[in-house]
Amino acid sequence: RAAASMSMLLFEAVQSVPGSNVVQLRRWPRAAFYIAALGLAVAALSKATAAVYLAAFFAFWAMPLLRQPDSLLRNRHFLIAVLGAAIACTAYYLPTLILHGTPFPTASELYPSNPPSNPMPLGPFAIEFARQIVPRLPVVTSHASLAPLTGGMSLVFWAMLLLPIAAWAIAWRGTRGDDARLGTAFVLALTVTVAAHLWVVWGLHREAGVVAGMQPRYYSYVLPGIFLFPAIAARGSRSARVLLAAF
């Protein structure tokens, strides 16, 4: 009980911090639209996995709102903000799309390469994808020389990663409304992003024979959400709050 109460108090304390309303659309909708659009544009122009993730998250978040007459999707400032981000990103990627047929051309598409004689099928490649990326998660990057969490400390890392996910899984069915929609969109968007990542690097393997591009740092932007969305969902579940307190 003490752990559950402590977790709830911490969550309420964060909610009451001055400035935390910046990210709450209900409290400050007009400014939040433009702040979110700016963040979307910066991420989409910086990292391919971030662009895929945010596009998927936006789609999963928006679909339940399409038929609501008072939806945020019909707000004039929301539409202006989204249009501005779309124009900026389109202007950046359109020349590459026209020239190469894709906004993210791979090295094998830009330079001549010889396809391998016996590339791995998707199933075995997916196993290799997991075998390479999972051990690198505590390393943060793909470079073995940078390993801040080794030995017993790696167990601490896995606890920190898995406890919030377990809390979300426990609390998910009891969460309703906007909280449930945000959490579900987060998980589905992350799933789509990992699937797209796997598909792209498998395509690169078939074209050039390499097994590369499997770096956990591509998902650094997801880390806050791994705690944030379970914390929101855990408000209605004592078991979930205990797991978050352990985190």
N, C-alpha and C positions, 0 to 999 in steps of 0.2 A: 504493500500500500504506500509506504514511504517513497519507494522508487517511482511509482506511478504518479504520485502527487508532485514530486520534484520535477518530473518530465513535463507535466502540465503547466507548472508554474514557470518553467523556463520558456515554454512555448508562448505563454501569455505575456511574459516579459519582452520577448522579441517583438510581439505584436504591438506593444505599447511604446517601442522606441521611436522618438521623433524622427520623421523622415521615412519610416517604413511604409507609410501610405503611398509612397511614390509608385510602388509596384502593385497597388490594389486598385483595380479599375473602377470599383464602385465608389471609392473615396475621392479620386482625382482623375476622372475619366479622360478629360480633354488632354491634359499634359501626358498622361500615361500612354495614350495612343501614339504620340509622336516619339516618346522615349523608347517604346517598344519597337517602332518602325526603324528608328536609328540603330538600335541594337541588332535588329534583323538584317539590315543592310550591311553593317560592319561584319557580322558573322558570315553572311553569304558571300562577301567579297574576300574572306580570309581563308576559309577551310571548306573543302568540298563536303566532308562528313557533317559539318555544322549546318551547311546549307540544306542538305538532304534531311537532317534531323528536324530543323525548324520548319521546313515546308511540310513534313509529315505531321509534326505536332500541331501546326496551324490547321491542317485539314481535319485531323481527328477532333480538335477542340471546336471547330466551327460547324461541323456537320450537324450536331444536335440542335444548333441555334438557327438553322436555315429557315425553319417554318414558324419561328416565334415572331409575332408582329412587333414586339418591343425589343428585338435583339440588338446587341451591340453592333452587329454586322450592318445595320441600317443607319448607324450614326454617321453624320456628315464628316466629322473629324476623323473617325475611324477609316472611312473610305479614302480621304485625302492622304492620311498617313500611309496606308497600305499602297496606294497608287504611287506615292513618292518613292517608297522603297523599291517597288517593282520597276519603276522607270530607271532608277539608279543602277540596279542590278542588271537589267536588260541591256542598258547602254554599255555596260562593262563586258558582258559575256557575248553579246550579239556578233561582233566581228569574228571571234573564235568559233562560234557556232556556225556561221556562214562558211568560214574557211575550211573547218575540219569536220563539220557535221555533228559536233559534240561540244558542250561548254568546257569539258575537262578532258582534253586529249592526253593519252598516255604517251610515254616515251616511245613505245613501239609504233604508235601512230605518227609520231613526228619524225622518227628516224628509221631507216631500213633495218629490218631484223628478220632472222630466220625462225619460223615456227618450229617447236620441238617435234620430233618424230613420234613420241609417245607421251602426250600430256596426261596428267591425272584427271580422271572424271570428277564431277562436282562433289560426290559423296566423300571419297578419300581426301579431296582437297579441303573440304569443310573440316574434316578431322585434323588435318595438318594446320589449318587456320586456328582452330582452338588450341592445338598443342603448342603453337608458337605464341599466341597472344595472351593466353591465360597466365603462364609463368612470368610474363613481362608486366602484368598489372601492378605488382608491388614496386617494380622498378621505375614506373612512370614513363620512361622512354624505352626505346628499343636497344639502347647502348648498354652493354653489360658493365662498362666501367662506371656507370652511374646507378648504383644500387643502394639507396639509403635504408631500405627495409629488408634485411637479410636474416637468416636464421630464425630465432624465436620471434623477432619483430614482425616477420611476415605473417605470423598467426594473428598478431594484433591487427594488421592491415585487413586480413580476411574477415575478422570479427567486425571491424568498422564498416566494411563494405556490405556484409551480409545481414547484420542486425537490422538496419533500416529497411532492407528489402523484405525481410521476414515480417517486420512490423506492418509494412504496407499490405503484404499478402493476407495477414490476419485481419486487418481492419477494413480491407477493401469492400467486402460484401455489406458491411454495416454503414458505409459512407454513401450519402445521397447528394444530389444537386450538383452545384458548381465544383465542390471539392472532389467528388467522384469523377466528374468529367475531366478535370485537370490531371488527376492521377492516372486515369486510364489513357489519356492522350499522351502523357509522358512515357508510359511503358510501351504503348503501341508504336510511338515514334522512334523510340530507341531500338525496338525490334526491327522496324523497317530499315533503320540506318545500318544496323549490323548486317542485315541481309543484303543491302545494297553494297556495302563494303566488301563482303564476301564475293558477291557476283563480279564486282569490278576487278578485284585482284585475281580471281579465277580467269577472267577474260585476258588479263595481262599474262598470266601463266600460259594460256593456250597460244597466245600470239608470240611471246618471246621466250617462253620456257623458264622464266624466273619465278621464284616463290618469295615475294617481298610485299612491302606495303602494309604490314600487320603491326601497327604501333598503337599502344593504348593511349598515347598522348592525343590521338585524334578524338578522344572522348572526354578530355579534361572538362569541357563545358557541362558535362552531365553530372559531375560530382555534387554540386549544390542541390540539384533536384533529387538525388538519391536520398538526401535527408529531408528536404523541404516537403515533398509530397507525402511521404509517410507521416511526417509530423502533423500535417493537416488532417490526414485520414485518421490518425490515432486518437483524436479527441473523443471519439465515441467508444474506444476499446481500451480497457485497463491492461490487457495482455500486451497490446501494441505499445502502450505508454511505458510498460516495464522494459520492453526491448529497446526502446529509444533512450531510456535512462541508462541502460547498460552501454549503449553506444556512446 
